[in-house]
């Protein structure tokens, strides 16, 4: 006998992933703008890192997260190290 509630749960996750993935191109553009303008707005960068980290937990946005994190480490190595640890802990 198949568990219908589990199937519904999987369907719900896939629906959310599809909806969230629609925002990735916009976020990618924002990340590129941050990098291209050499922005050092820590609040903005960390806000994007937080969002992208949440996406990585759902299997999306890893490349963007790492791209922005690589940029961030150039002017805030300690802050970047905290995000790197968060990321590493999340993939274990």
C-alpha positions as CSV (number, residue, x, y, z in Angstrom):
1,X,0.0,0.0,0.0
2,X,1.4,3.4,-1.0
3,X,1.4,6.2,1.5
4,X,-0.7,9.0,-0.1
5,X,0.4,11.6,2.5
6,X,4.1,11.0,1.5
7,X,3.2,11.5,-2.2
8,X,1.4,14.7,-1.4
9,X,4.4,15.9,0.6
10,X,6.7,15.2,-2.3
11,X,4.3,17.0,-4.7
12,X,4.3,20.0,-2.4
13,X,8.1,20.2,-2.2
14,X,8.4,20.0,-6.0
15,X,5.8,22.8,-6.4
16,X,7.7,25.0,-4.0
17,X,11.0,24.3,-5.8
18,X,9.5,25.2,-9.1
19,X,8.1,28.5,-7.7
20,X,11.4,29.4,-6.0
21,X,13.5,28.6,-9.1
22,X,11.6,31.3,-11.0
23,X,13.4,33.9,-8.7
24,X,16.9,32.6,-9.5
25,X,17.5,34.5,-12.7
26,X,16.6,37.8,-10.9
27,X,18.9,37.0,-8.0
28,X,21.6,36.0,-10.5
29,X,21.3,39.4,-12.1
30,X,21.5,41.1,-8.7
31,X,24.6,39.1,-7.7
32,X,26.2,40.1,-11.0
33,X,25.4,43.7,-10.3
34,X,26.9,43.5,-6.8
35,X,30.1,42.1,-8.2
36,X,30.3,44.3,-11.3
37,X,29.8,47.4,-9.3
38,X,32.4,46.3,-6.7
39,X,29.8,46.8,-4.0
40,X,30.9,46.4,-0.4
41,X,27.4,46.8,1.0
42,X,27.7,44.1,3.6
43,X,24.0,44.1,4.5
44,X,22.9,43.6,0.9
45,X,25.5,40.9,0.3
46,X,24.6,39.0,3.4
47,X,20.9,39.3,2.6
48,X,21.6,37.7,-0.8
49,X,23.9,35.0,0.8
50,X,21.1,34.2,3.3
51,X,18.6,33.8,0.5
52,X,20.9,31.7,-1.6
53,X,21.9,29.6,1.3
54,X,18.2,28.8,1.9
55,X,18.0,27.8,-1.8
56,X,21.0,25.5,-1.5
57,X,19.2,23.6,1.2
58,X,16.5,22.9,-1.4
59,X,19.1,21.9,-4.0
60,X,19.2,25.2,-6.0
61,X,21.4,28.2,-6.2
62,X,24.7,26.6,-5.1
63,X,26.7,28.2,-7.9
64,X,25.4,31.6,-7.2
65,X,25.9,31.2,-3.4
66,X,29.5,30.2,-4.0
67,X,30.1,33.0,-6.6
68,X,28.9,35.7,-4.2
69,X,30.7,34.1,-1.3
70,X,34.0,34.1,-3.3
71,X,33.5,37.8,-4.0
72,X,32.6,38.6,-0.3
73,X,35.7,37.0,1.0
74,X,37.8,39.7,-0.7
75,X,36.7,42.4,1.7
76,X,35.2,40.5,4.7
77,X,37.2,37.3,5.1
78,X,35.8,36.7,8.6
79,X,32.2,37.1,7.5
80,X,32.8,34.9,4.4
81,X,34.4,32.2,6.7
82,X,31.2,32.2,8.8
83,X,29.1,31.6,5.6
84,X,31.5,29.0,4.4
85,X,31.2,27.1,7.7
86,X,27.4,27.3,7.5
87,X,27.5,26.0,4.0
88,X,29.9,23.1,4.9
89,X,27.8,22.2,7.9
90,X,24.7,22.1,5.7
91,X,26.2,19.7,3.2
92,X,27.5,17.2,5.7
